[in-house]
Amino acid sequence: MPELPEVETVRRVLKKSLVGKRIKDIDIRYNPIIENDTNSFKENVIGKEIIDIARYGKYLMFCLNKGFILSHLRMEGKYFYMKEKMDNKHIHVVFYFDDDSILYYQDVRKFGRMQYLDGDIYNIPPLSLMGPDLVLNNDISIIDLYNKIHKSNKTIKQLLLDQGIVAGLGNIYVDEVLYASHISPKKKGDKITKRNIEDIIKESKRILSKAIELKGTTIRSYTSSLGVIGGYQDFLQVHTKIVCPNCKMTLNRVKIEGRMTYYCKKCQRWGKWRR
């Protein structure tokens, strides 16, 4: 599943190509991908100009001269931008522009979703229900995040995957952040300290920023649909790895809430400085 760095990479590439283009027509081939009524979606979007491409968490926002298209890629959603015609059974939405260029949305598993929204997009669902974006928000409150996490007895891995707590982290980067913070993914929320939270915020920003710089992590289903191949897979410390790069012990692989989790039982036992 594309996580924050991969979605940010898609945003940057699409922005270079799409800003200033007017949507001439839309072909919706699989209606459930559109969360609005499909006729209403077309009426609201056709004729509009794309003035920006933004992102919050794992959501892409196509900012129109009136309203927004909110897009979530979920497991395997991909965009292809070109002037040539492209056709396969996994293309479910096609945007035609007034200069005859085309944006294809492909989704093998059909889990991705789009919707048209108008108004203050950050104050209406789904974005209003999300936690702070770990890259965009520079003033994340340690106390607020601590209070959200400390009241729960779920594992810290589960809590960091909850987009209502923090926005943008997925399975890969939660493993990496917790390793860098020396926190076991099995540690319960009510055992997390304020210093743990400080470390999580700091390491999240560092790791996500580096991953964005390297255009994300190319692993499994995240591939170069827009001519971009990520490079952060070469910097992963624990996710999909066998041996801890620090203590050289064999890493543990366990499922937490159905998500394969990689961690070092020794290095992630106490948290930094055993606090």
N, C-alpha and C positions, 0 to 999 in steps of 0.2 A: 504494500500500500504506500503511495506517495505520502511523505510526511512534510513538515514545514519547509525544509530546504529544497525538496524536489518541487513542491508547488510554487515556491518563490522563483525557482529557476524557470519553470513554465511561464510564470507571470512576466518575467523579464524578457523572454523570447517573444511572447505574444504581443507585448506592449510595443516592441520595435516594429512589428508587422501590421498591427491592427488599428492603432490610434489614427483617427481621421477618416476611417472607412465607414461607409453607410451600408446598413443591412438592406439588401434588395428583396430577399426572399429567404424562407426557411423550409426545409424538408424534415419533418419529424417522422421517423420510421418506426420508433418504439415509444409509444405514448407514455408508459410509466416513468420514463426518465424525466419528464416534465412534471413538476409538482403542481403547477397551475392547470386549469383547463387549457388544452392545447390551442383551441381557437383564440382564447383570451391572450395566451402567451404570444401567439403570432401577431395579433392586433397591436399589442403593446410594444413589440420589438421591431417589426418590419418598418422601415423608413427611418429608424433611429441611427444616430452616428455614435460610434465608440470614441469617447473622449479620454479614457484612461483605462488601465487594467490595474486593479489593486488586489490585496490579499489580506485575509485575517485568519490566523490559524491555518487550517488546511483548506479554507474556502478561497476560490478565485472570484473576483468581482469584476465583471465587465461593466464599467461605468458608462452609461449612455447619456445623451444630452437631455434625456428625461428618464429617470429610473435606472435600475440595475438588473443585470443577469447574474445571479449567484450560482456558482457551479462547484460541486464537490465531486472529485474524481473517484472517491471510495477506493476499491481494490485495484482496478486496472483501467480506469478511464484515461484516455489520451487524446490530445488535439493534434491534428495535422493541418498545416496551412500551405496551400499551393494554388497554382493556376491550372494545373492539369486535373483532369477528372480521375477520381479514385472510387473504386466500388468493391466492397466485400460485405459479407453478411453481418459483420460486427460494427459497421458504421450505422449509428442510430439517429444522429442529428446532423444536418448540414446547413451551414450559414452561407448564403451567396451575397457577395458584396457588389457595389455599383461599379467597381473597376474590373469585374469578372474574376476576381480571386475568390477562393473558397476556403472555408474553415470546416473541417470534418471532426466530428466527435466520435471516437471509436471506444467501445467498451465490451470486451469479450464476455464479462460476467454480468453485465447490465445492472450493476449496483449503483453506478454514478447517478447524480440527480442535478437538475437545474430548475431554477424558478425565477420569475420576474418579480421584483419588489420595487416599490416606490416610497419615497419619504426618507426619514432618518434611519438608514439601514442598520446602524449600530444600536438603535433603541427598539428594534422589532425582532422577533425570533427569525432565524436561529441565532444571529450574532449577539442579541441581547442576553442570551442564556449562557454565553461562553465566558470562560475565565480570561485573564489577561494574556495577550500574545507575548510570548517570551522574547521575541526580537523587536517588535514594534513598540512595546511598552517599556520605557526606560525607568519608570518609577514604580515598579511592582512593590507593593507593601509586604515586607517580611511578616509583619504581624497578621495582616489579612490572610495571607496564604497559610501561615501557621495555624490560624484559627479554623480554616476550612479543613485542613488535613488532620489536625490534632483531635478533632471531635469524632473521628472515624476509627473503627477497628479493622478496616480493610488494610491490605498490604499497600506499601508505598508505591509499588509497581502499578497496582490497580488504580490508585488515586491519581498518579501522574498521567495515566492514559485517559482519564476522565476529562473531556474537553470543557466541562463546566467548571473545572478547577483551574487548569491552565490550558491554553490553546496552542496546538501545533505539534506536541510530542506524540510519537507513535512507538511501536515496539522496539525499533532499532535504537532510536535516540534515548529512550528511557533507560535501556540497558547501559548505554554509554555514559549517560549523565550519572546514574547511580554508581557505576564503577569509579568514575572520576571523583565522586563525592564520598567514596568509601562507605556507602550505605547498602546494606543487604536489601534486595528487592522484596524479601519476605517480612521486613520490619513493618510493624503495624503503625498506622497513622498516629495513634494515641501515644506511641513511644518516640515519635519524631521530635527533635528539639528545634529551638529557634536557630541554632547554629547550623543544624542540618538543612533547614530551609534556606538559609543564607548561602550555603554551599550549592544547593540544588539550583538556585537562581543564577549564581555566578557561573557554574559549570554548564548550565543550559545555554546561556548566552554565548559562552566561549565556543562550545561544540557546534551549536546551530550556526553561528556566524562563520566558523571555519568550513562547515559543510556547504553553506550557501556559496562561499568563495570558490569552492571546488565543484559547484554545480550539482550537489547532492550525492546520493549513494546509488550507484548502479548495481542492483541486486535483484534477482528474480524478475518480478514483473515490471520494475521501473527501468525502462530502456529509452533509447534515443528517438522518441517520436518526432521531436522538433530539431533533430540534428545535434543534440547535446548529449554527451555522455558524462555522467558524474564521476568524480574522482575520490570521494570521501571513503569509499570502501577500502582504500589502501591505508586508512588511518583508524579503522575500527579496532578497538582494544579487546572487546569481549564478544560482541554479537557475532555469532556463527563461528567463533574461534574455539580452539581446543585447550590451549595453555595460557595461563595468566602471564602477561608480559612483565609483571613486576616480580612475583614470587616463584614463577615457573611451575606452580601446581596446576593439576588438571582442573579446568573450569567445570562448574556444575551446570547441567542443563535440566531445567524443570519447567513444567507448565503451570502458569499462574493465570487463572481465569481463561484457560484455553490458549494462552499466548506463550510460545516457547521463549524461555528466559535464560540468559547466560549471565553467570556471575562467579566471582571468586569467593569461596567460603572463608578464606583466610583474610584477604585484603579488604573485604566488605563486611567484616564482622562488627567493628566498633564505630565506624565513622571516623572522620579525620581527627587526629590527636586523641582518639579513644573517648570522645565526649558523648 
